[in-house]
């Protein structure tokens, strides 16, 4: 399969264009260690802070090639301390372990992070 990202417009999967869906609400619940997102099409997503931290998309965590990727574990107690919108396509999430370099695109949040 062929996937191409155009972060300002959408995603092309096998030649089919899918527009970027944007959040209408983002809510952080530190007591439960979860982040919720409501999407413009009515979909609701819920992510644990641990999943977001372990699946951080930054180059430091993922590497520039697959063999450079780090294994990130033991993050079950991590909490989100700050969420910042980045343009109209992503959020930057800061964690209480000091990590804050990951840009989580709306496409990644909607389709790739569980």
Buried (B, 14 or more C-beta within 10 A) or exposed (E): EEEEBEBEEBBBEEEEEEEBBBBEEBEBEEEEBBBBBBBEEEEEBEBBBBBBBBBBBBEEBBEEEEEEEEEBEEBEEBBBBEBEEEEEBBBBBBBBEEBBEBBBBBBBBBBEBE
